[in-house]
Amino acid sequence: MFFIFIAVYGTPILAIIFCLNLISIIKKVKAEENFSINTVWLTVSFAIMVWSIAVAGLWE
């Protein structure tokens, strides 16, 4: 039930976090700045999105 809640309501928020971090990484690569923390947030948000959708799909 928790993963279905995340898949329905949390995925749009995680997608916004994913996109903002992706844009930030692109800007930092262009400016040759450190982007390690953005990479971590990008990876975590993507993993939670995919995992919650997959688990919610198994429970249907």
N, C-alpha and C positions, 0 to 999 in steps of 0.2 A: 504494500500500500504506500509506503514511503517513497519508493522509486517511481511509482505512478504519479504521485504528487509532484515530485521533482521533474518528471518528464513533461507533465502538463504545464505547470506553473513556473518551474525553475529554468527550463530550457531557454525561453526568451531572454531571461536575465543573463544566463551563462553565454548566450550567443552575443549579447551586447558586450560583455566583458571580453569575449574572444576577439571580436572585431576591433574594439578599442586598443587592445594589446597588440594586435597585428599591425594596426596603423602606427602605433607607437614604436614598434620594432622597426618598421620600414623607415620611419623618420630618423631613428637613432642609428641605423646602419648607414644611412646617407650622411649623417653628421659624424660618423665614426665614434659614437658614444657607446658606453656599456649598456647592454640590454638583457642581462641575465635574469633579473627579476621579472621582466615582462615575458620572457620565454617560459619561466616557471608558471606564471598565471595563465598564459596561453595554453600550455600543455594540460594543466589541471582543469581548466574550464572545458576544454575539448574532451578530455577523458571522462569527466562527469556527465557531460551531455550524451556522449555515445553510450556509456555504461547504463545510465538511467533509461534511455530509450530501449536499449537491448533487453534489460531486465523487465521493464514494463511490457514489452512485447511478448516475453515468455509467459507472463502471468495472464495474458488475455485469453 
